[in-house]
Amino acid sequence: MPRVTIDHKDHVAHVTLSRADKHNALDDAMINEIVAAGQQLADTEARAVVLSGAGKSFCAGLDMASFATLAQRDLTQEVMQRSHHDANRFQEVAMVWRRLPVPVIAAIHGACFGGGLQLALGADIRIAHPDSRFSVMEMKWGLIPDMGGMVLLPRLLRSDMLRRLTYTAEVIAADDAQDCGLVTEVAADPLARAQALAAQVAGQSPSAIRAAKRLIGLAESGASQSEVLLAESREQLALIGQPDQMEAVAAQLQKRPPRFS
């Protein structure tokens, strides 16, 4: 059975972690399929992606059987090789979603621990069930976040909270995760809310949405003020007067839903 499935509907790609019997825990095969799913969508015609987990949890982190196997392997080349752009295979589990040209919305329930949390951080937006739980759990096993967490966590958390969660491996509730910045919002049905938000995004100008994601990514990367200002101008110039922008204007003036080709 596939560990990850992709379904397309109404311009939205629905990516589901399907290892429900293991709380979608990450083993080698799961890692490969998550990365492959992201790569498959790199040239997607979808306008948004919803990322969710089947069963009782979004993703409970590293599969412990795999952990024992990893500890017996010489991982030096696998970990140090930049096999996926600037990342290794493990880091690409999170980073592949940041590389997608369209917004990714994660619907989180149950456990979202360790590598599962880092996977969720790869999404642009995270919607969590009130009973979901979160942990930067690596320290529990004598490790550090190494799946893109130290790229993504500092963009969301104050330094003191980042250090507290990393040093202690404590588990926090959804409301606390929202308060500290890990979660965008809490919803009774996170999948339905994520799907509704994805539909809203899919109804916007596809070219403007992609430009916005590129621009936000540049701004968050530590680019200089002059680089960001120049990118704003470049992206805007590429949008003005083009078919998607003209259709957005026409739809507003005619008080109808836009019809983007």
Helices and strands as residue ranges (DSSP letters): E 4-9, E 12-17, G 20-22, H 28-40, E 48-53, H 64-71, H 76-80, H 92-99, E 104-108, E 111-113, H 115-121, E 125-128, E 133-135, G 137-141, H 149-152, G 153-155, H 159-168, E 172-173, H 174-180, E 185-186, H 190-202, H 206-220, H 225-239, H 243-254
